[in-house]
Amino acid sequence: MKRYNYIVTLTLITFLTVFSFFHMFTIVQVSREVIDIVFNNLLPSLLPFMILTSLCLNLGILDIFSYLIQKPFYQLFSLTPMMSSLYFVSFFCGYPTNIKLIKEAYELSYINLEELQHLLHIASFSSLSFIFVSLKTSDTLTLFISHLLPSLLFALFYKHEKKYISFHDAVSKLKQPHLSFVKAFKKSIISSLYAFIFILGYMLIFQFIGSFLEETFQCDILIDILKGIMEFSSGSLHLISRNLPIVAFFLSFSGLSVMMQADNLLEDIPYSFTKYFFVRLFHGICSALICFFLLYIDL
């Protein structure tokens, strides 16, 4: 996927460079809007979670949490202790913090490649703040259930050899963490800012493409759907008052922007992007059907 990611990104940048020469005002306006969203909304809501979750992982705090939840999570989802913690934390932190955390757990040898791939399939969620705060609708709970339920169902069918950790093993990591606090804090900040570079870059690229679509097509609903497929947050905000099942699809599919961010964050890890893409697509379709059923089917 790295080669295709590079080709796609290069093609998009070449196209947008040419586009910008003829639409300079549009490029400047969109850039201001994206930078405003990143610095006023995403940085305050995502950056603290990125830093704190990374610290908890490197300092051994997640090992304690893994010990506490390992039995119920194995009984439900057949997850290892660390996979259980990563899955649980992903409910709250959202894209792409969950992907960054899964990557760091793999690099610390907490999980293997097969476990990483499975977590990419089931532990992909939009942040709770975006669903309950940014998407202001009376059917927010329906949207959240539609987004969450397919992941839970996918997780139920996973089988993994039983693996528990003792309290002594969990505490040992806390006593002797992977890094000192200063080094872990420094690493967490640098890696989080590195992730935000990808967020800002791909948001700019896909917002520019959205501006091009607005000038090319006259159908508003088509433009909003294409925007949501490319970058889920903008499409969701535009369609939240008109079509909730499509918004449910956007949240679970995550959008091409998030997928390309994930592929860059998972650099040098031989995971299968194809499997990741089709599971996200299937998750999105299931979420849309569940949302439609809950809204419009009168039992």
Salt bridges, closest charged atoms under 4 A:
GLU104 OE2 - LYS100 NZ 2.84
GLU107 OE2 - LYS103 NZ 3.91
GLU115 OE2 - HIS160 NE2 2.67
ASP169 OD1 - HIS168 ND1 3.85
GLU214 OE2 - LYS227 NZ 2.44
GLU215 OE1 - HIS23 NE2 2.87
ASP224 OD2 - ARG242 NH2 2.35
ASP263 OD1 - LYS2 NZ 3.50
